[in-house]
Amino acid sequence: MAADEGPAPGGTEGWVGLLRVGAWAALASVVLIVVQIGIYVLWPPPTTTEGFYVLLVERPLQGLLALDLLYVVSNLLAYLLYLALGVALWRVSRSAVVVALAFGVLGMAAYTASPRPVEMLSLAQSYADAAPGEQVALLAVGDGMLATWMGTAFDIYYLVNLVTLLVLALLMLRSPLFGRATAVWGLVAAVLMAVPSNFGVVGLWFALASLVPWSVFALLVWRSLLGLADASGVGERSLARAA
């Protein structure tokens, strides 16, 4: 066996693929944040249901993006990142990892139930072809859709996602696989998620502020997971030759 080969660190044998997927998901999530901010700045979302209907009819893709279509993708990427961290932190505390990932599943389920981009697109098309009396009813339905988008399910998603990130960041403080700075950035991002973005101006500022520590955290995790995947791959090849 070569001097630089040995068992995979942290018991990550057999998980090289997930570690790499989690690493690149972390990087992609940061890229997507930049894209989402650019979209928001260049094309601010409408403030009324009728405004969304008009936008969805005239520019469907832009309308879907205004309804947080990319945010669904961001959450999927974040969960892939959490799964990879769960593998890396499994030996620190299995119970805590299971709890964190369970809360992550709850958060994903809650969020995917809240946005209504496809439904709003369908309503917008109906609104464009409807008579004035029918348009009033369709506006009321759209108001309900938008209220659901930023309603209870969204708040639940925010809070359980906070728990997931908080638990994983605390475990990282006890793991030799991640630097202390990575864990601290994760903790800061988690704390800033304590106020959902739909809580008025305060919530919006907290949401924007959380993007900075989250992005730094994700970039540091990207680097760490790639290194861990490389080391795990070496360990797997070493074990295969030994067998």
C-alpha positions in Angstrom: 0.0 0.0 0.0 1.3 3.4 -0.9 2.2 5.8 1.9 -0.6 8.2 1.0 -3.3 5.6 0.8 -5.4 4.4 3.7 -8.9 4.0 5.0 -11.4 6.6 4.0 -11.7 9.4 6.6 -14.8 9.5 8.8 -16.1 6.1 7.6 -17.2 7.5 4.2 -16.3 4.4 2.2 -18.9 3.8 -0.5 -20.2 7.3 -0.4 -17.9 9.0 -2.9 -20.6 9.7 -5.4 -22.9 11.4 -2.9 -20.0 13.4 -1.4 -19.2 14.8 -4.9 -22.9 15.4 -5.7 -23.2 17.3 -2.4 -20.1 19.3 -3.1 -21.2 20.4 -6.6 -24.8 21.1 -5.3 -23.2 23.5 -2.7 -21.4 25.4 -5.5 -24.5 25.4 -7.7 -26.6 26.8 -4.9 -24.3 29.8 -4.6 -24.4 30.3 -8.4 -28.2 30.1 -8.3 -28.4 32.7 -5.5 -26.4 35.2 -7.7 -28.8 34.4 -10.6 -31.9 34.9 -8.4 -30.6 38.2 -7.1 -29.9 39.4 -10.6 -33.4 38.4 -11.7 -34.9 40.2 -8.8 -33.0 43.4 -9.4 -33.5 43.4 -13.2 -37.1 42.3 -13.1 -38.8 43.0 -9.7 -41.8 40.9 -9.2 -45.3 42.4 -9.5 -47.0 43.5 -6.3 -50.6 42.5 -7.3 -52.3 39.4 -8.5 -53.4 41.1 -11.7 -49.8 42.1 -12.2 -48.7 38.5 -12.0 -51.4 37.4 -14.4 -50.3 40.0 -17.0 -46.7 39.0 -16.6 -47.5 35.3 -16.9 -49.4 35.9 -20.1 -47.0 38.2 -21.7 -43.7 36.7 -20.5 -44.4 33.2 -19.0 -40.9 32.3 -18.1 -40.2 35.6 -16.4 -43.5 35.2 -14.5 -42.6 31.7 -13.3 -39.2 33.0 -12.2 -41.0 35.8 -10.3 -43.0 33.1 -8.5 -39.8 31.5 -7.1 -39.5 28.7 -9.6 -35.7 28.7 -9.1 -36.1 28.7 -5.3 -37.5 25.2 -5.6 -34.3 24.1 -7.4 -32.2 25.9 -4.7 -33.9 23.9 -2.0 -33.3 20.6 -3.8 -29.6 21.5 -4.1 -29.5 22.5 -0.4 -30.9 19.1 0.6 -28.3 17.2 -1.6 -25.7 19.2 0.3 -27.3 18.2 3.7 -27.3 14.6 2.7 -23.6 14.7 1.9 -22.9 16.4 5.2 -25.0 13.7 6.9 -22.6 11.1 5.5 -19.5 13.1 6.6 -20.9 13.7 10.1 -22.4 10.3 10.6 -19.7 9.1 13.1 -20.0 12.3 15.1 -23.6 11.6 16.1 -25.9 9.3 14.2 -28.9 10.4 16.2 -28.3 14.1 15.5 -27.8 13.5 11.7 -31.1 11.5 11.5 -32.9 14.4 13.3 -31.3 17.0 11.1 -32.1 15.2 7.8 -35.7 14.4 9.0 -36.3 18.1 9.6 -34.8 18.7 6.2 -37.4 16.4 4.6 -40.1 18.2 6.5 -38.8 21.5 5.3 -38.7 20.3 1.7 -42.2 18.9 1.9 -43.5 22.1 3.4 -41.9 24.4 0.9 -42.9 22.4 -2.2 -46.5 22.6 -1.0 -46.4 26.4 -0.8 -45.4 27.9 -4.2 -48.0 27.8 -7.0 -46.2 28.8 -10.3 -47.9 26.3 -12.5 -51.4 27.0 -11.1 -50.9 30.7 -11.4 -49.9 30.3 -15.0 -53.1 28.4 -15.7 -55.1 31.0 -13.9 -53.4 33.8 -15.8 -54.3 32.2 -19.1 -57.9 31.8 -18.0 -58.0 35.4 -16.8 -56.8 36.7 -20.2 -59.7 34.9 -21.9 -62.4 35.6 -19.3 -65.2 38.1 -19.2 -65.0 40.9 -16.7 -67.2 39.2 -14.2 -65.2 36.0 -14.4 -62.0 38.0 -14.0 -63.0 39.2 -10.6 -63.5 35.6 -9.4 -60.1 34.6 -10.9 -58.4 37.5 -9.1 -59.8 36.2 -5.8 -58.5 32.7 -6.6 -55.1 34.2 -7.4 -55.1 36.2 -4.2 -55.6 32.9 -2.3 -52.8 31.2 -4.3 -50.3 34.0 -3.4 -51.4 34.0 0.3 -50.7 30.2 0.3 -47.3 30.8 -1.3 -46.2 32.9 1.7 -48.4 31.3 4.3 -48.0 28.8 7.1 -46.2 26.1 5.1 -43.6 28.7 4.1 -43.0 29.7 7.7 -42.7 26.0 8.7 -40.2 25.4 6.0 -38.1 28.3 7.2 -38.0 27.2 10.8 -37.3 23.5 10.2 -34.6 24.4 7.7 -33.1 26.5 10.5 -33.0 23.4 12.7 -31.4 21.3 10.0 -28.6 23.8 9.4 -28.1 24.5 13.1 -27.7 20.8 14.0 -25.3 20.1 11.1 -23.2 23.2 11.9 -23.0 22.2 15.6 -21.9 18.7 14.6 -19.2 20.2 12.3 -17.7 21.9 15.4 -17.0 18.4 16.7 -15.7 16.9 13.5 -12.1 16.9 12.3 -13.3 16.9 8.7 -14.4 20.5 8.7 -12.7 23.7 9.8 -14.2 25.8 12.7 -14.8 28.7 10.3 -17.1 26.5 8.1 -19.2 25.6 11.2 -19.4 29.2 12.4 -20.5 30.5 9.0 -23.2 27.8 9.0 -24.3 28.9 12.5 -24.6 32.5 11.5 -26.7 31.6 8.5 -29.0 29.5 10.7 -29.5 32.3 13.2 -30.4 34.7 10.4 -33.0 32.3 9.3 -34.9 32.7 12.6 -37.1 35.4 11.0 -39.0 34.2 7.9 -38.7 36.5 4.9 -42.5 37.1 4.8 -42.3 38.9 8.2 -42.4 42.4 6.6 -39.3 44.5 6.2 -37.5 42.9 9.1 -37.9 39.4 7.6 -36.7 40.6 4.2 -33.6 42.1 5.7 -32.9 38.9 7.6 -33.4 36.9 4.5 -31.0 39.0 2.5 -28.4 39.1 5.3 -28.5 35.3 5.6 -27.4 34.9 1.9 -23.8 36.1 2.7 -23.0 33.6 5.5 -24.8 30.8 3.6 -22.8 31.4 0.5 -19.5 31.4 2.4 -20.6 28.3 4.2 -21.6 26.5 1.0 -18.3 27.4 -0.7 -16.3 26.1 2.2 -18.3 22.9 2.3 -17.8 22.5 -1.4 -14.1 22.5 -1.0 -14.2 20.2 2.1 -16.5 17.7 0.5 -14.5 17.5 -2.7 -11.4 16.8 -0.6 -13.2 14.2 1.4 -14.5 12.5 -1.7 -11.0 12.4 -3.2 -9.6 10.9 0.1 -12.5 8.4 0.2 -11.9 7.3 -3.4 -8.3 6.6 -2.5 -9.4 4.6 0.5 -11.8 2.6 -1.6 -9.2 1.7 -4.1 -6.8 0.7 -1.3 -9.4 -1.6 0.2 -10.2 -3.1 -3.2 -6.5 -4.0 -3.8 -6.1 -5.4 -0.3 -9.1 -7.7 -0.9 
